[in-house]
Amino acid sequence: MATRTASVPDTQGSVPPLVRRGPIQWLRDNIVAIAGLLAVVYLLLPNVVVTVLSFNDPVGRFNFSWNEFSLDAWANPCAVAGMCQSLALSLQLALLSTLAALVLGTLVAFALSRHRFRGRASTNLLVFFPMATPEVVMGSSLLALFVNSRFPLGFATILIAHIMFLISYVVVTVKARLAGLDPQLEQAAMDLYANERTTFWRITFPLVLPGIAAAGLLAFALSFDDFIITNFNAGSEVTFPMFVWGAAQRGVPPQVNVIGAVMFLLALVVVVGSEVARRRRDRR
């Protein structure tokens, strides 16, 4: 009678057994994601607090602790005298200064990245000075310049001051985009008989546009939020940050939190929308 012998399975090419990972190993594998998530939560926590307090019905003048839910502030965001006027002024200043800084800063970035001229190194260094200079020093210096020139303080002086310090941020942001641009794409377009103007508008500008858009968002936020430089050169004008600072002396109304929540939600929509559009373009 034949007997069966148990064959030893060949272990070559077999799937290794699953190894149960402990919590320490799991923490090591996900430490970067956890740290990033905690950083995002830390950055967004003040915005969440502002949004929550915009639905609050405070007791007294200060809106620092939760009392009860109310939609009065959202139903009447302009109930506080002068707040919507200051908001409109800040939006107008931010829009105009951003447009001017984008045009001038983009031209400067292209000149510094694509051309060689005398004083190029010095210009690269000077671009960083407004970013490195303390705002108190810059604001007081501009004030002295306007006063000595007998230039009346007001809307025009705020606009000039904002354009001056926003140009540096635009130049740095657009230059970073230009530095990562592949020059072979432009060379390929010219090899296909495209002239310089067609190459710029069909190849270069679409590739640099995300950097210009990022610079515009950064410039708009910096202009809208600026207080120190604006306070030195505002004259009788009152921007929204100046209104909030003045209101804080006697109690911040919940309508201020409504404006802050709306600005945060708009910025979130813009960022998420741009990311969704970018992913759709990548899929295509």
C-alpha angles and dihedrals in degrees: 000000000000117000124213119231120208110242120220109236116239109248094199111111094006121137111260115240118264113263115213109231120218126224092262092055091046090051091051091051094049103032093109094051092046092049091049092049092050091049091052092048090049091051095046098042095087090051091051091051091050091050093049093048090051087072092050128109100210126207110233126349101313124077098200102113132046117257111159141327116272138162095200094105092051092046092051108027092158095050091109111081114248097005099105091044090055090046092053090049092051092048091049092049093046093050096047096042092047093052093048093045092048093054096045096037094048091051090049091048092052091047093051094044102041106030138058116216140150111281095023094129092048091049091052089054095045092053090067096050097084089050093049097041115095111250092235090058093045094047095048092045092053090047091054090048093051094044094048090048090050089235111158114243116239142083095341095052092049090050093050092048093049094048090050097057096034093059091069093056092047093049093050094047096046092044090056089054092048091049090059094047115113107234091202089074091062091043090052091052091052090047086058089058098262114148123228095266094050091046092052097049097038101037115010102040097048090050093048094042095088089056091048090049091050090049090050093052091048093047093048092051093047093049094046093049099042115120112153100054091038093050091056095050105029100094106186094344119109119205124194096263089049090050091051091049091051093045091051089067091064102022132301111249119224089244087075089059089050091057090046092050092049092050091048093049092048091051090048091051091050093049095045092044093051091048092050091049091049092052091049091052090049091052091051 
